Amino acid sequence: MTRIRLKRCPHCHSIARLRIDWDNKKINGCYGQYVSCTLCSARTQTEVNEELAINDWNHRKLNNCIQLTLF
Ligand SMILES: [Zn+2]
């Protein structure tokens, strides 16, 4: 199994983790997955598989994008 490396959080530089979105309804029969920071509230949107979630995270497509409120 290939393990794709997650970049560190853009806000606090903590380690990010892949998580399964148990609270939301299933997408195509599977639970959605997202990546979130272990320390702050930065996270991606819920994606259909881990590859997309990791891709979102590594390209900084975050849900609660703090950068947007900074200026
Ligand atoms: Zn963080």
N, CA, C, O and the ligand as a Tripos MOL2 file, in Angstrom:
@<TRIPOS>MOLECULE
protein
  285   283    72     0     0
PROTEIN
NO_CHARGES

@<TRIPOS>ATOM
      1 N           0.8450   -1.1970    0.0000 N.3       1 MET1
      2 CA          0.0000    0.0000    0.0000 C.3       1 MET1
      3 C           0.8830    1.2510    0.0000 C.2       1 MET1
      4 O           1.7530    1.4190    0.8540 O.2       1 MET1
      5 N           0.6420    2.0950   -0.9510 N.am      2 THR2
      6 CA          1.4470    3.3180   -1.0530 C.3       2 THR2
      7 C           0.9640    4.3530   -0.0510 C.2       2 THR2
      8 O          -0.2310    4.6040    0.1030 O.2       2 THR2
      9 N           1.9050    4.9190    0.5980 N.am      3 ARG3
     10 CA          1.5590    5.9230    1.5800 C.3       3 ARG3
     11 C           1.9540    7.2920    1.0250 C.2       3 ARG3
     12 O           3.1290    7.5490    0.7630 O.2       3 ARG3
     13 N           0.9660    8.1620    0.8480 N.am      4 ILE4
     14 CA          1.2730    9.4930    0.3230 C.3       4 ILE4
     15 C           1.5520   10.4110    1.5070 C.2       4 ILE4
     16 O           0.8050   10.4420    2.4850 O.2       4 ILE4
     17 N           2.6110   11.1330    1.3980 N.am      5 ARG5
     18 CA          3.0110   11.9900    2.5040 C.3       5 ARG5
     19 C           2.1420   13.2350    2.5920 C.2       5 ARG5
     20 O           1.8890   13.9190    1.6000 O.2       5 ARG5
     21 N           1.7000   13.5020    3.7990 N.am      6 LEU6
     22 CA          0.9030   14.6980    4.0380 C.3       6 LEU6
     23 C           1.8200   15.8480    4.4350 C.2       6 LEU6
     24 O           2.7190   15.6980    5.2620 O.2       6 LEU6
     25 N           1.5680   16.9790    3.8300 N.am      7 LYS7
     26 CA          2.3430   18.1480    4.2370 C.3       7 LYS7
     27 C           1.8900   18.5940    5.6220 C.2       7 LYS7
     28 O           0.8200   18.2100    6.0950 O.2       7 LYS7
     29 N           2.7000   19.3900    6.2440 N.am      8 ARG8
     30 CA          2.3220   19.9130    7.5560 C.3       8 ARG8
     31 C           1.2790   21.0110    7.4010 C.2       8 ARG8
     32 O           1.0900   21.5690    6.3200 O.2       8 ARG8
     33 N           0.6160   21.3020    8.4960 N.am      9 CYS9
     34 CA         -0.4420   22.3130    8.4800 C.3       9 CYS9
     35 C           0.1220   23.6750    8.0640 C.2       9 CYS9
     36 O           1.1650   24.0910    8.5680 O.2       9 CYS9
     37 N          -0.5630   24.3720    7.1430 N.am     10 PRO10
     38 CA         -0.0760   25.6850    6.7040 C.3      10 PRO10
     39 C          -0.2140   26.7560    7.7760 C.2      10 PRO10
     40 O           0.4270   27.8040    7.6940 O.2      10 PRO10
     41 N          -1.0470   26.4980    8.7810 N.am     11 HIS11
     42 CA         -1.2870   27.5180    9.8040 C.3      11 HIS11
     43 C          -0.3960   27.3560   11.0250 C.2      11 HIS11
     44 O           0.2070   28.3220   11.4930 O.2      11 HIS11
     45 N          -0.3120   26.1340   11.5410 N.am     12 CYS12
     46 CA          0.4390   25.9480   12.7880 C.3      12 CYS12
     47 C           1.6030   24.9730   12.6250 C.2      12 CYS12
     48 O           2.3300   24.7190   13.5850 O.2      12 CYS12
     49 N           1.7890   24.4230   11.4260 N.am     13 HIS13
     50 CA          2.8900   23.5040   11.1280 C.3      13 HIS13
     51 C           2.8690   22.2300   11.9470 C.2      13 HIS13
     52 O           3.9040   21.5980   12.1570 O.2      13 HIS13
     53 N           1.6950   21.8570   12.4060 N.am     14 SER14
     54 CA          1.5660   20.5840   13.0960 C.3      14 SER14
     55 C           1.3340   19.4660   12.0860 C.2      14 SER14
     56 O           1.1940   19.7060   10.8870 O.2      14 SER14
     57 N           1.2960   18.2500   12.5960 N.am     15 ILE15
     58 CA          1.1050   17.0870   11.7320 C.3      15 ILE15
     59 C          -0.3740   16.9670   11.3580 C.2      15 ILE15
     60 O          -1.2610   17.1880   12.1830 O.2      15 ILE15
     61 N          -0.6130   16.6120   10.1040 N.am     16 ALA16
     62 CA         -1.9830   16.4200    9.6380 C.3      16 ALA16
     63 C          -2.3070   14.9320    9.5720 C.2      16 ALA16
     64 O          -1.4100   14.1070    9.3970 O.2      16 ALA16
     65 N          -3.5810   14.5880    9.7120 N.am     17 ARG17
     66 CA         -3.9960   13.1920    9.6650 C.3      17 ARG17
     67 C          -5.1790   13.0210    8.7130 C.2      17 ARG17
     68 O          -6.0130   13.9120    8.5530 O.2      17 ARG17
     69 N          -5.2200   11.8550    8.0950 N.am     18 LEU18
     70 CA         -6.3640   11.5010    7.2770 C.3      18 LEU18
     71 C          -7.4580   10.9580    8.1910 C.2      18 LEU18
     72 O          -7.1940   10.1140    9.0460 O.2      18 LEU18
     73 N          -8.6700   11.4370    8.0120 N.am     19 ARG19
     74 CA         -9.7620   11.0050    8.8720 C.3      19 ARG19
     75 C         -10.9600   10.5570    8.0450 C.2      19 ARG19
     76 O         -11.1650   11.0060    6.9180 O.2      19 ARG19
     77 N         -11.7300    9.6770    8.6250 N.am     20 ILE20
     78 CA        -12.9510    9.2280    7.9740 C.3      20 ILE20
     79 C         -14.1180   10.0170    8.5620 C.2      20 ILE20
     80 O         -14.2370   10.1820    9.7760 O.2      20 ILE20
     81 N         -14.9620   10.4900    7.6750 N.am     21 ASP21
     82 CA        -16.0710   11.3440    8.0830 C.3      21 ASP21
     83 C         -17.2870   10.4960    8.4650 C.2      21 ASP21
     84 O         -18.2240   10.3510    7.6790 O.2      21 ASP21
     85 N         -17.2610    9.9390    9.6770 N.am     22 TRP22
     86 CA        -18.3260    9.0370   10.1220 C.3      22 TRP22
     87 C         -19.6570    9.7560   10.2730 C.2      22 TRP22
     88 O         -20.7130    9.1300   10.1840 O.2      22 TRP22
     89 N         -19.6190   11.0370   10.4960 N.am     23 ASP23
     90 CA        -20.8420   11.7810   10.8090 C.3      23 ASP23
     91 C         -21.6940   12.0920    9.5890 C.2      23 ASP23
     92 O         -22.9000   12.3100    9.7010 O.2      23 ASP23
     93 N         -21.0680   12.1100    8.4390 N.am     24 ASN24
     94 CA        -21.8240   12.4430    7.2480 C.3      24 ASN24
     95 C         -22.3030   11.1860    6.5370 C.2      24 ASN24
     96 O         -21.8350   10.0810    6.8110 O.2      24 ASN24
     97 N         -23.2320   11.3710    5.6330 N.am     25 LYS25
     98 CA        -23.7600   10.2200    4.9100 C.3      25 LYS25
     99 C         -22.7210    9.6840    3.9170 C.2      25 LYS25
    100 O         -21.8010   10.3910    3.5050 O.2      25 LYS25
    101 N         -22.8960    8.4350    3.5540 N.am     26 LYS26
    102 CA        -21.9410    7.7910    2.6670 C.3      26 LYS26
    103 C         -22.0300    8.3640    1.2560 C.2      26 LYS26
    104 O         -23.0970    8.7690    0.7940 O.2      26 LYS26
    105 N         -20.8700    8.3860    0.5810 N.am     27 ILE27
    106 CA        -20.8090    8.8050   -0.8160 C.3      27 ILE27
    107 C         -20.4830    7.5480   -1.6230 C.2      27 ILE27
    108 O         -19.4500    6.9210   -1.3890 O.2      27 ILE27
    109 N         -21.3340    7.1770   -2.5560 N.am     28 ASN28
    110 CA        -21.1390    5.9600   -3.3610 C.3      28 ASN28
    111 C         -20.8880    4.7240   -2.4880 C.2      28 ASN28
    112 O         -20.0770    3.8670   -2.8390 O.2      28 ASN28
    113 N         -21.5790    4.6360   -1.3610 N.am     29 GLY29
    114 CA        -21.4400    3.4670   -0.4900 C.3      29 GLY29
    115 C         -20.2630    3.4970    0.4530 C.2      29 GLY29
    116 O         -20.0720    2.5630    1.2310 O.2      29 GLY29
    117 N         -19.4760    4.5450    0.4020 N.am     30 CYS30
    118 CA        -18.3160    4.6430    1.2940 C.3      30 CYS30
    119 C         -18.4010    5.9330    2.0990 C.2      30 CYS30
    120 O         -18.9670    6.9300    1.6520 O.2      30 CYS30
    121 N         -17.8370    5.8890    3.2710 N.am     31 TYR31
    122 CA        -17.7470    7.1060    4.0510 C.3      31 TYR31
    123 C         -16.7290    8.0340    3.4060 C.2      31 TYR31
    124 O         -15.7120    7.5900    2.8730 O.2      31 TYR31
    125 N         -17.0160    9.3210    3.4610 N.am     32 GLY32
    126 CA        -16.0860   10.2980    2.9080 C.3      32 GLY32
    127 C         -14.8510   10.4100    3.7960 C.2      32 GLY32
    128 O         -14.8610   10.0040    4.9580 O.2      32 GLY32
    129 N         -13.8120   10.9570    3.2320 N.am     33 GLN33
    130 CA        -12.5830   11.1330    3.9960 C.3      33 GLN33
    131 C         -12.0700   12.5490    3.8330 C.2      33 GLN33
    132 O         -12.2800   13.1990    2.8090 O.2      33 GLN33
    133 N         -11.4060   12.9970    4.8520 N.am     34 TYR34
    134 CA        -10.8240   14.3350    4.7790 C.3      34 TYR34
    135 C          -9.5230   14.3570    5.5730 C.2      34 TYR34
    136 O          -9.2350   13.4400    6.3420 O.2      34 TYR34
    137 N          -8.7570   15.4000    5.3800 N.am     35 VAL35
    138 CA         -7.5120   15.5580    6.1230 C.3      35 VAL35
    139 C          -7.6840   16.7340    7.0560 C.2      35 VAL35
    140 O          -8.1730   17.7890    6.6510 O.2      35 VAL35
    141 N          -7.2860   16.5580    8.3000 N.am     36 SER36
    142 CA         -7.3460   17.6900    9.2090 C.3      36 SER36
    143 C          -6.0800   17.7520   10.0520 C.2      36 SER36
    144 O          -5.3640   16.7650   10.2210 O.2      36 SER36
    145 N          -5.8350   18.9360   10.5690 N.am     37 CYS37
    146 CA         -4.6810   19.1950   11.4120 C.3      37 CYS37
    147 C          -4.9290   18.5750   12.7870 C.2      37 CYS37
    148 O          -6.0640   18.5470   13.2620 O.2      37 CYS37
    149 N          -3.8630   18.0760   13.4270 N.am     38 THR38
    150 CA         -4.0290   17.4840   14.7500 C.3      38 THR38
    151 C          -4.1110   18.5430   15.8460 C.2      38 THR38
    152 O          -4.4780   18.2400   16.9810 O.2      38 THR38
    153 N          -3.7720   19.7700   15.5090 N.am     39 LEU39
    154 CA         -3.7570   20.8090   16.5390 C.3      39 LEU39
    155 C          -4.8270   21.8840   16.3200 C.2      39 LEU39
    156 O          -5.6580   22.1120   17.1990 O.2      39 LEU39
    157 N          -4.8150   22.5370   15.1720 N.am     40 CYS40
    158 CA         -5.7980   23.5910   14.9370 C.3      40 CYS40
    159 C          -6.9800   23.0340   14.1520 C.2      40 CYS40
    160 O          -7.0730   21.8210   13.9670 O.2      40 CYS40
    161 N          -7.8620   23.8710   13.6980 N.am     41 SER41
    162 CA         -9.1000   23.3990   13.0730 C.3      41 SER41
    163 C          -9.0330   23.3350   11.5530 C.2      41 SER41
    164 O         -10.0550   23.1410   10.8950 O.2      41 SER41
    165 N          -7.8460   23.4960   10.9930 N.am     42 ALA42
    166 CA         -7.7210   23.4460    9.5340 C.3      42 ALA42
    167 C          -8.0800   22.0600    9.0190 C.2      42 ALA42
    168 O          -7.6400   21.0540    9.5760 O.2      42 ALA42
    169 N          -8.8760   22.0050    7.9620 N.am     43 ARG43
    170 CA         -9.2430   20.7230    7.3480 C.3      43 ARG43
    171 C          -9.6860   20.9290    5.9140 C.2      43 ARG43
    172 O         -10.0240   22.0390    5.5030 O.2      43 ARG43
    173 N          -9.6800   19.8460    5.1660 N.am     44 THR44
    174 CA        -10.1800   19.9100    3.8020 C.3      44 THR44
    175 C         -11.6770   19.6120    3.8390 C.2      44 THR44
    176 O         -12.2340   19.2580    4.8780 O.2      44 THR44
    177 N         -12.3020   19.7630    2.6940 N.am     45 GLN45
    178 CA        -13.6840   19.3080    2.6140 C.3      45 GLN45
    179 C         -13.6810   17.7870    2.5310 C.2      45 GLN45
    180 O         -12.6380   17.1780    2.2910 O.2      45 GLN45
    181 N         -14.8310   17.1770    2.7270 N.am     46 THR46
    182 CA        -14.9220   15.7290    2.6520 C.3      46 THR46
    183 C         -14.8730   15.2740    1.2000 C.2      46 THR46
    184 O         -15.6200   15.7680    0.3550 O.2      46 THR46
    185 N         -13.9880   14.3340    0.9240 N.am     47 GLU47
    186 CA        -13.8310   13.8180   -0.4310 C.3      47 GLU47
    187 C         -14.2380   12.3460   -0.4860 C.2      47 GLU47
    188 O         -14.4010   11.7010    0.5500 O.2      47 GLU47
    189 N         -14.4000   11.8210   -1.7020 N.am     48 VAL48
    190 CA        -14.8500   10.4370   -1.8500 C.3      48 VAL48
    191 C         -13.7600    9.4110   -1.5490 C.2      48 VAL48
    192 O         -14.0770    8.2650   -1.2280 O.2      48 VAL48
    193 N         -12.5040    9.7860   -1.6430 N.am     49 ASN49
    194 CA        -11.4420    8.8460   -1.2890 C.3      49 ASN49
    195 C         -10.2420    9.5850   -0.7150 C.2      49 ASN49
    196 O         -10.1500   10.8110   -0.7780 O.2      49 ASN49
    197 N          -9.3210    8.7980   -0.1490 N.am     50 GLU50
    198 CA         -8.1980    9.4290    0.5520 C.3      50 GLU50
    199 C          -7.2650   10.1670   -0.3930 C.2      50 GLU50
    200 O          -6.6440   11.1590   -0.0110 O.2      50 GLU50
    201 N          -7.1680    9.6860   -1.6210 N.am     51 GLU51
    202 CA         -6.2880   10.3300   -2.5800 C.3      51 GLU51
    203 C          -6.7060   11.7890   -2.8140 C.2      51 GLU51
    204 O          -5.8750   12.6970   -2.8300 O.2      51 GLU51
    205 N          -8.0170   11.9860   -2.9960 N.am     52 LEU52
    206 CA         -8.5210   13.3430   -3.2180 C.3      52 LEU52
    207 C          -8.3580   14.2070   -1.9750 C.2      52 LEU52
    208 O          -8.0090   15.3840   -2.0670 O.2      52 LEU52
    209 N          -8.6130   13.6180   -0.8230 N.am     53 ALA53
    210 CA         -8.4930   14.3710    0.4300 C.3      53 ALA53
    211 C          -7.0520   14.8220    0.6470 C.2      53 ALA53
    212 O          -6.7990   15.9700    1.0130 O.2      53 ALA53
    213 N          -6.1160   13.9110    0.4180 N.am     54 ILE54
    214 CA         -4.6960   14.2360    0.5730 C.3      54 ILE54
    215 C          -4.2790   15.2720   -0.4550 C.2      54 ILE54
    216 O          -3.5120   16.1850   -0.1500 O.2      54 ILE54
    217 N          -4.7850   15.1300   -1.6750 N.am     55 ASN55
    218 CA         -4.4860   16.0890   -2.7270 C.3      55 ASN55
    219 C          -4.9650   17.4960   -2.3400 C.2      55 ASN55
    220 O          -4.2590   18.4880   -2.5270 O.2      55 ASN55
    221 N          -6.1690   17.5470   -1.8020 N.am     56 ASP56
    222 CA         -6.7070   18.8390   -1.3480 C.3      56 ASP56
    223 C          -5.7890   19.4540   -0.2930 C.2      56 ASP56
    224 O          -5.4330   20.6310   -0.3510 O.2      56 ASP56
    225 N          -5.4260   18.6200    0.6590 N.am     57 TRP57
    226 CA         -4.5920   19.1210    1.7560 C.3      57 TRP57
    227 C          -3.2460   19.6190    1.2450 C.2      57 TRP57
    228 O          -2.8130   20.7190    1.5870 O.2      57 TRP57
    229 N          -2.5930   18.8120    0.4320 N.am     58 ASN58
    230 CA         -1.2640   19.1750   -0.0450 C.3      58 ASN58
    231 C          -1.2860   20.3770   -0.9870 C.2      58 ASN58
    232 O          -0.2690   21.0460   -1.1690 O.2      58 ASN58
    233 N          -2.4500   20.6490   -1.5870 N.am     59 HIS59
    234 CA         -2.5670   21.8390   -2.4220 C.3      59 HIS59
    235 C          -3.2550   22.9750   -1.6950 C.2      59 HIS59
    236 O          -3.6670   23.9670   -2.2960 O.2      59 HIS59
    237 N          -3.3670   22.8090   -0.4030 N.am     60 ARG60
    238 CA         -3.8880   23.8730    0.4710 C.3      60 ARG60
    239 C          -5.3090   24.3030    0.1390 C.2      60 ARG60
    240 O          -5.6670   25.4730    0.2670 O.2      60 ARG60
    241 N          -6.1200   23.3230   -0.2940 N.am     61 LYS61
    242 CA         -7.5380   23.6480   -0.5070 C.3      61 LYS61
    243 C          -8.2610   23.3420    0.7910 C.2      61 LYS61
    244 O          -8.8240   22.2590    0.9520 O.2      61 LYS61
    245 N          -8.2490   24.2720    1.6980 N.am     62 LEU62
    246 CA         -8.8120   24.0460    3.0170 C.3      62 LEU62
    247 C         -10.1840   24.6830    3.1570 C.2      62 LEU62
    248 O         -10.5020   25.6920    2.5270 O.2      62 LEU62
    249 N         -10.9740   24.0600    3.9990 N.am     63 ASN63
    250 CA        -12.3410   24.5230    4.2150 C.3      63 ASN63
    251 C         -12.4090   25.8600    4.9520 C.2      63 ASN63
    252 O         -12.9820   26.8390    4.4740 O.2      63 ASN63
    253 N         -11.8100   25.8560    6.1110 N.am     64 ASN64
    254 CA        -11.8380   27.0960    6.8970 C.3      64 ASN64
    255 C         -10.5230   27.8030    6.6760 C.2      64 ASN64
    256 O          -9.5970   27.7010    7.4810 O.2      64 ASN64
    257 N         -10.4580   28.5140    5.5840 N.am     65 CYS65
    258 CA         -9.1910   29.0670    5.1620 C.3      65 CYS65
    259 C          -8.9080   30.3760    5.8850 C.2      65 CYS65
    260 O          -9.4900   31.4180    5.5880 O.2      65 CYS65
    261 N          -7.9950   30.2840    6.8420 N.am     66 ILE66
    262 CA         -7.6840   31.4350    7.6880 C.3      66 ILE66
    263 C          -7.0290   32.5530    6.8730 C.2      66 ILE66
    264 O          -7.2080   33.7370    7.1590 O.2      66 ILE66
    265 N          -6.2670   32.1510    5.8540 N.am     67 GLN67
    266 CA         -5.5690   33.1450    5.0440 C.3      67 GLN67
    267 C          -6.5360   34.1990    4.4810 C.2      67 GLN67
    268 O          -6.1880   35.3740    4.3710 O.2      67 GLN67
    269 N          -7.7360   33.7680    4.1300 N.am     68 LEU68
    270 CA         -8.6940   34.6770    3.4880 C.3      68 LEU68
    271 C          -9.1610   35.7840    4.4340 C.2      68 LEU68
    272 O          -9.5490   36.8650    3.9910 O.2      68 LEU68
    273 N          -9.1220   35.5080    5.7330 N.am     69 THR69
    274 CA         -9.6100   36.5080    6.6790 C.3      69 THR69
    275 C          -8.4820   37.4200    7.1620 C.2      69 THR69
    276 O          -8.7170   38.3500    7.9330 O.2      69 THR69
    277 N          -7.2650   37.1520    6.7080 N.am     70 LEU70
    278 CA         -6.1280   37.9000    7.2530 C.3      70 LEU70
    279 C          -5.9670   39.2980    6.6630 C.2      70 LEU70
    280 O          -5.3800   40.1790    7.2920 O.2      70 LEU70
    281 N          -6.4870   39.4990    5.4600 N.am     71 PHE71
    282 CA         -6.2860   40.8350    4.8820 C.3      71 PHE71
    283 C          -7.5360   41.6470    4.7860 C.2      71 PHE71
    284 O          -7.4980   42.7860    4.3190 O.2      71 PHE71
    285 ZN         -2.8830   23.4410   12.1850 Zn       72 ZN72
@<TRIPOS>BOND
     1     1     2 1
     2     2     3 1
     3     3     4 2
     4     3     5 am
     5     5     6 1
     6     6     7 1
     7     7     8 2
     8     7     9 am
     9     9    10 1
    10    10    11 1
    11    11    12 2
    12    11    13 am
    13    13    14 1
    14    14    15 1
    15    15    16 2
    16    15    17 am
    17    17    18 1
    18    18    19 1
    19    19    20 2
    20    19    21 am
    21    21    22 1
    22    22    23 1
    23    23    24 2
    24    23    25 am
    25    25    26 1
    26    26    27 1
    27    27    28 2
    28    27    29 am
    29    29    30 1
    30    30    31 1
    31    31    32 2
    32    31    33 am
    33    33    34 1
    34    34    35 1
    35    35    36 2
    36    35    37 am
    37    37    38 1
    38    38    39 1
    39    39    40 2
    40    39    41 am
    41    41    42 1
    42    42    43 1
    43    43    44 2
    44    43    45 am
    45    45    46 1
    46    46    47 1
    47    47    48 2
    48    47    49 am
    49    49    50 1
    50    50    51 1
    51    51    52 2
    52    51    53 am
    53    53    54 1
    54    54    55 1
    55    55    56 2
    56    55    57 am
    57    57    58 1
    58    58    59 1
    59    59    60 2
    60    59    61 am
    61    61    62 1
    62    62    63 1
    63    63    64 2
    64    63    65 am
    65    65    66 1
    66    66    67 1
    67    67    68 2
    68    67    69 am
    69    69    70 1
    70    70    71 1
    71    71    72 2
    72    71    73 am
    73    73    74 1
    74    74    75 1
    75    75    76 2
    76    75    77 am
    77    77    78 1
    78    78    79 1
    79    79    80 2
    80    79    81 am
    81    81    82 1
    82    82    83 1
    83    83    84 2
    84    83    85 am
    85    85    86 1
    86    86    87 1
    87    87    88 2
    88    87    89 am
    89    89    90 1
    90    90    91 1
    91    91    92 2
    92    91    93 am
    93    93    94 1
    94    94    95 1
    95    95    96 2
    96    95    97 am
    97    97    98 1
    98    98    99 1
    99    99   100 2
   100    99   101 am
   101   101   102 1
   102   102   103 1
   103   103   104 2
   104   103   105 am
   105   105   106 1
   106   106   107 1
   107   107   108 2
   108   107   109 am
   109   109   110 1
   110   110   111 1
   111   111   112 2
   112   111   113 am
   113   113   114 1
   114   114   115 1
   115   115   116 2
   116   115   117 am
   117   117   118 1
   118   118   119 1
   119   119   120 2
   120   119   121 am
   121   121   122 1
   122   122   123 1
   123   123   124 2
   124   123   125 am
   125   125   126 1
   126   126   127 1
   127   127   128 2
   128   127   129 am
   129   129   130 1
   130   130   131 1
   131   131   132 2
   132   131   133 am
   133   133   134 1
   134   134   135 1
   135   135   136 2
   136   135   137 am
   137   137   138 1
   138   138   139 1
   139   139   140 2
   140   139   141 am
   141   141   142 1
   142   142   143 1
   143   143   144 2
   144   143   145 am
   145   145   146 1
   146   146   147 1
   147   147   148 2
   148   147   149 am
   149   149   150 1
   150   150   151 1
   151   151   152 2
   152   151   153 am
   153   153   154 1
   154   154   155 1
   155   155   156 2
   156   155   157 am
   157   157   158 1
   158   158   159 1
   159   159   160 2
   160   159   161 am
   161   161   162 1
   162   162   163 1
   163   163   164 2
   164   163   165 am
   165   165   166 1
   166   166   167 1
   167   167   168 2
   168   167   169 am
   169   169   170 1
   170   170   171 1
   171   171   172 2
   172   171   173 am
   173   173   174 1
   174   174   175 1
   175   175   176 2
   176   175   177 am
   177   177   178 1
   178   178   179 1
   179   179   180 2
   180   179   181 am
   181   181   182 1
   182   182   183 1
   183   183   184 2
   184   183   185 am
   185   185   186 1
   186   186   187 1
   187   187   188 2
   188   187   189 am
   189   189   190 1
   190   190   191 1
   191   191   192 2
   192   191   193 am
   193   193   194 1
   194   194   195 1
   195   195   196 2
   196   195   197 am
   197   197   198 1
   198   198   199 1
   199   199   200 2
   200   199   201 am
   201   201   202 1
   202   202   203 1
   203   203   204 2
   204   203   205 am
   205   205   206 1
   206   206   207 1
   207   207   208 2
   208   207   209 am
   209   209   210 1
   210   210   211 1
   211   211   212 2
   212   211   213 am
   213   213   214 1
   214   214   215 1
   215   215   216 2
   216   215   217 am
   217   217   218 1
   218   218   219 1
   219   219   220 2
   220   219   221 am
   221   221   222 1
   222   222   223 1
   223   223   224 2
   224   223   225 am
   225   225   226 1
   226   226   227 1
   227   227   228 2
   228   227   229 am
   229   229   230 1
   230   230   231 1
   231   231   232 2
   232   231   233 am
   233   233   234 1
   234   234   235 1
   235   235   236 2
   236   235   237 am
   237   237   238 1
   238   238   239 1
   239   239   240 2
   240   239   241 am
   241   241   242 1
   242   242   243 1
   243   243   244 2
   244   243   245 am
   245   245   246 1
   246   246   247 1
   247   247   248 2
   248   247   249 am
   249   249   250 1
   250   250   251 1
   251   251   252 2
   252   251   253 am
   253   253   254 1
   254   254   255 1
   255   255   256 2
   256   255   257 am
   257   257   258 1
   258   258   259 1
   259   259   260 2
   260   259   261 am
   261   261   262 1
   262   262   263 1
   263   263   264 2
   264   263   265 am
   265   265   266 1
   266   266   267 1
   267   267   268 2
   268   267   269 am
   269   269   270 1
   270   270   271 1
   271   271   272 2
   272   271   273 am
   273   273   274 1
   274   274   275 1
   275   275   276 2
   276   275   277 am
   277   277   278 1
   278   278   279 1
   279   279   280 2
   280   279   281 am
   281   281   282 1
   282   282   283 1
   283   283   284 2
@<TRIPOS>SUBSTRUCTURE
     1 MET1         2 RESIDUE 1 A MET
     2 THR2         6 RESIDUE 1 A THR
     3 ARG3        10 RESIDUE 1 A ARG
     4 ILE4        14 RESIDUE 1 A ILE
     5 ARG5        18 RESIDUE 1 A ARG
     6 LEU6        22 RESIDUE 1 A LEU
     7 LYS7        26 RESIDUE 1 A LYS
     8 ARG8        30 RESIDUE 1 A ARG
     9 CYS9        34 RESIDUE 1 A CYS
    10 PRO10       38 RESIDUE 1 A PRO
    11 HIS11       42 RESIDUE 1 A HIS
    12 CYS12       46 RESIDUE 1 A CYS
    13 HIS13       50 RESIDUE 1 A HIS
    14 SER14       54 RESIDUE 1 A SER
    15 ILE15       58 RESIDUE 1 A ILE
    16 ALA16       62 RESIDUE 1 A ALA
    17 ARG17       66 RESIDUE 1 A ARG
    18 LEU18       70 RESIDUE 1 A LEU
    19 ARG19       74 RESIDUE 1 A ARG
    20 ILE20       78 RESIDUE 1 A ILE
    21 ASP21       82 RESIDUE 1 A ASP
    22 TRP22       86 RESIDUE 1 A TRP
    23 ASP23       90 RESIDUE 1 A ASP
    24 ASN24       94 RESIDUE 1 A ASN
    25 LYS25       98 RESIDUE 1 A LYS
    26 LYS26      102 RESIDUE 1 A LYS
    27 ILE27      106 RESIDUE 1 A ILE
    28 ASN28      110 RESIDUE 1 A ASN
    29 GLY29      114 RESIDUE 1 A GLY
    30 CYS30      118 RESIDUE 1 A CYS
    31 TYR31      122 RESIDUE 1 A TYR
    32 GLY32      126 RESIDUE 1 A GLY
    33 GLN33      130 RESIDUE 1 A GLN
    34 TYR34      134 RESIDUE 1 A TYR
    35 VAL35      138 RESIDUE 1 A VAL
    36 SER36      142 RESIDUE 1 A SER
    37 CYS37      146 RESIDUE 1 A CYS
    38 THR38      150 RESIDUE 1 A THR
    39 LEU39      154 RESIDUE 1 A LEU
    40 CYS40      158 RESIDUE 1 A CYS
    41 SER41      162 RESIDUE 1 A SER
    42 ALA42      166 RESIDUE 1 A ALA
    43 ARG43      170 RESIDUE 1 A ARG
    44 THR44      174 RESIDUE 1 A THR
    45 GLN45      178 RESIDUE 1 A GLN
    46 THR46      182 RESIDUE 1 A THR
    47 GLU47      186 RESIDUE 1 A GLU
    48 VAL48      190 RESIDUE 1 A VAL
    49 ASN49      194 RESIDUE 1 A ASN
    50 GLU50      198 RESIDUE 1 A GLU
    51 GLU51      202 RESIDUE 1 A GLU
    52 LEU52      206 RESIDUE 1 A LEU
    53 ALA53      210 RESIDUE 1 A ALA
    54 ILE54      214 RESIDUE 1 A ILE
    55 ASN55      218 RESIDUE 1 A ASN
    56 ASP56      222 RESIDUE 1 A ASP
    57 TRP57      226 RESIDUE 1 A TRP
    58 ASN58      230 RESIDUE 1 A ASN
    59 HIS59      234 RESIDUE 1 A HIS
    60 ARG60      238 RESIDUE 1 A ARG
    61 LYS61      242 RESIDUE 1 A LYS
    62 LEU62      246 RESIDUE 1 A LEU
    63 ASN63      250 RESIDUE 1 A ASN
    64 ASN64      254 RESIDUE 1 A ASN
    65 CYS65      258 RESIDUE 1 A CYS
    66 ILE66      262 RESIDUE 1 A ILE
    67 GLN67      266 RESIDUE 1 A GLN
    68 LEU68      270 RESIDUE 1 A LEU
    69 THR69      274 RESIDUE 1 A THR
    70 LEU70      278 RESIDUE 1 A LEU
    71 PHE71      282 RESIDUE 1 A PHE
    72 ZN72       285 GROUP 0 **** ****
